[in-house]
Amino acid sequence: MTNDMSDERFELRLDHLYDTDPQFAAATPSAEVIAAVDEPGLRLPAVVKTVLQGYGDRPALGQRAVEFVADPATGRTVASLLPRFETITHRQLWDRVQAIANAWQNHPVTVGDRVAILGFTSVDYTTVDTALTQLGAVSVPLQTSASVAALQPIVAETEPALIATSIDYLDDAVALVAGANTAHLVVFDYHPEIDDQREAVEAAQARLGSGVTVEALADVLERGADLPDIDGATGTEDDPLSLLIYTSGSTGAPKGAMYLESKVANIWRPAANAHWDDSQGKVPSIVLSFMPMSHVMGRGILYGALAAGGTVNFAARADLSTFLEDLALTRPTQLNFVPRIWDMLFQEFQSRTAHGADEDAVLADMRENVLGGRYVSALTGSAPISPELKAWVERLLDQHLLEGYGSTEAGSVFVDGRITRPPVLDYKLVDVPELGYRLSDVPHPRGELLVKSTQLFPGYYKRPEITAQMFDEDGFYRTGDIVAELGPDEVRYVDRRNNVLKLAQGEFVTVSKLEAAFTNSPLVQQIYIYGNSSRPYLLAVVVPSDPDATKAAIAQSLKDTARAADLQSYEIPRDFLVETTPFTVENGLLTGIRKLAWPKLKERYSAELEALYAELADGQADELQTLRRHGAEAPVLETVSRAAVALLGAASSDVASDAHFTDLGGDSLSALTFGNLLQEIFGVEVPVSVIVSPASDLATIAAHIETQRAGGTGRPTFTSVHGAGAKEVHAADLTLDKFIDAATLAAAPTLPKAGSEVRTVLLTGATGFLGRYLALEWLERMDLVDGKLICLVRARSDEEARARLDKTFDSAGPNSGGDPKLLAHYREL
C-alpha cells in the first residue's frame, strides 16, 4: 500500500479493526468471489450476477431512513430524515435488478438500446443502472447540473428507448421526453406518500398525455417480480457498447465517450482497479457515495465497493448539506474524495479551532467522530489538490493521501506522479511549440502527454472525425495535458493544452471563451485569465481601456459583462492585477496573428498571480479567524460583508450591501459553509435558502440575523422549531406557533370569513413545473369572475418577480419544455 504508514503499523491497524469492529470484519473481500469474476471469457451480465449472488446476504446499498410526517400548517405529507441508514443486501439488489430486466426485456428495451438516466446517485439509480447490464442495453447517465438545453442534444443523439429520472429532476425529464421520440418515462426515488411528489407525477402524466407511459419504479419492480427470470442478454457482438459518459461540453457540444462491455465489466473486478490503490479487493470497502453517476470516479467508487463485497451508503442530499452527518453515520473504510470535499473538512477544522481549541485535539476528534475512525486508505482525484490543502489533509488523516490522475477517455494514468503500469502500456511526450513546451526544456522535458493503455476508450459516440483527432499516427491517445518528465515513469502535471481549466471544485472553464466575453467590457482593453486547478476560482491580468479607471470600477464592469453573457459565478475572476502596459507582439505577449501568447503571459505573470492566490488564502484564513472571534461586536452588515468576501477568497472587502452571495462567486455548497460561519459568529441560524434566494442580498441576510438576534419575527428555522443541536426531530414540534406569530394566531378567529365566491387567490410556488399549471388553472377561474391571482415569487422587486414568473411560461425558458401554446395562453389570461 502506498502510504506513509509503515507496513507493520498498517497491519497492526488492520488487525485491531478486524478484532474490534464486526462490521469491518464482515466486509472482508471474498477471495473466491474475486477469483470467480476473473474467470476468462466471463461476460458482463455473468460478472454482475456472480458478484451480487456471491456476496448474498452482505449489506450492499444504504440510504438514509425517512419518516413521513404531516405539515401542521397545510396538512400535507412530507419526508423527514432519520439519523440512520437502511440497507439492502447484495441478494436483494440482485432480485431488484432481475425484476427490472424481466419487466423491460424487449418492451421497451432491446439489446443495444440506449437508456438515459437523470438523477442523484441512490439505491434506485444503482438498481436501474445495474439492470441495464442484464439487458445488453447502453446506460446514458445525464448530468443533473446541466440545463435542459444542454441535455437535449445528448437525448437527440442517443435516441433512448426509455428515460429514467429521480423525482427531484422530473421537470427536466418531462421537458426532455416532450422534445424526443421516447414513449417511456420511469420515475425513481419516488414516495407517493409525499403529496408534492405524487402531484408532480400526476402533472407529468397530464403534461405528456397518453402518448407517453409514466411509471413508478416500484410498479416496474412489482411487475417484473411476477415474470419469468431472463438470462443476461449479450447480443451477437463480442464486446458491444455498454456505457456512454458525456463530457461537460466545455469545448463545444457534449461528446459521449464509449465504454465497451469489457471496460464496464472491469469496474466490477477488484483486481482490475488495484492500479489506483493496491488495497482494492484486499481490505473491507465501506464507502459514502456522493459523486454523480455521470462521473467515472463516482461510478468506480460505487461499483468497486460492491465488487469487493462492501457497502455503499448514499449521501442524503445532492447539495451535500448533510454530507458531514452522512459521513459520520457511514464510518467509511475508504476515503475517495475530490479536493472540494477535503476543503469542506478543512473549513470544519477552522471552525472548531477558531476560538482557541487545541488543534491536535480537534484533529483527533475529527478522525474519530467525523471520519469514523476506521479508514485505511485515502485518495484524492478528479482535479489537482493544492499543496497546502494536501499537507493539512495528511495531518488530519495521519497517513499519506494518494493523488490519482486519469480521465474519462484513458482511465488511470498516474498516481502520485508515477505512471501506472498496468494499465498504461506506453507513454510519450510531444512538443507543443505554440505553448512553449518542448522535450528540450531544462531541467526537465515538457510536452503533451500521450498514452497507450488497456483502459483506453475506442472513441466518441457517432463522432469519428473528433475521435480521429484524439489519436496520433502511432495510436497514442492525446490527453491534452502538459506534463514535465522528472524521470522514467515519473511525471508532474503542468498545464492544459486546449486552455480548458478544471477548477478545484470540478467545474470546467474555457479560458478563451471567458477572455472573449470580458473583452466586451467597456473598461477592458485586454485580459488574461489565469487559473490553477488546485484553486476553486480564477484570477486575471487586466489592461484597462481607461487608464484612470479604478480597480473597483473595473471589477464592477467585469461582473456586469459576466451577467450580460450569462456566465457562471465561478467563471468570474475573483481578483486581478491591473497592467498599464498593453500586451503586444513587440513585448512577446501577443502572437504574430495578435492572439494572446498564453505561455509567455503565464511566464510573465504566474509568479505574481500565484502570490496573489497565496495572499488571498492567507488573508482568508486570518480574516475568518478574526471574524469568528470579534465579528459579533461589529455592525451586522459589515460583518456579513466581510465574512462573504473572506470565505469566497476575494482580496477586497469593498462589497455593496445589495450584492448577491452568488454574484460574489458563491454556490449552494459554499452557502452552507457561509451559514455555519454566520451561526458561529452571531449564534443564530441562517438557512441556505436565505443566503441563495433570488430575493436576498447581503443586506437581507444581515436583516435576518438582526431579527433573529432580537428574538423577533424572523422566518422559522430548524433551531427555532426543533431546538439547537437537536439530533432527533418530531412531527409534534411542527406547531402553528412556531410558524405564525401570536398576535396573528389570536386574531384569526375574528377575521372576516370568505364569501361564497372566491375572487382573490394567493399562490406560492408558481415558478415551478407544477406551480405554473396551478397558476394557469386559477387564472382561468379568476377570469370567469373578474377576480385576481396574487403570486408570491422570490425576487428583489415586484418587477423582477414578474419577470421570473413570465420566464416560467416562456417557451425559451428553462422549465417550459418549448411550449409556445402554453405561453400564448398565459399571456392571453
Summary of the structure (lengths in Angstrom):
residues: 829
radius of gyration: 27.7
end to end distance: 68.3
largest distance: 88.0
contacts: 2678
relative contact order: 0.07
helix: 43%
strand: 20%
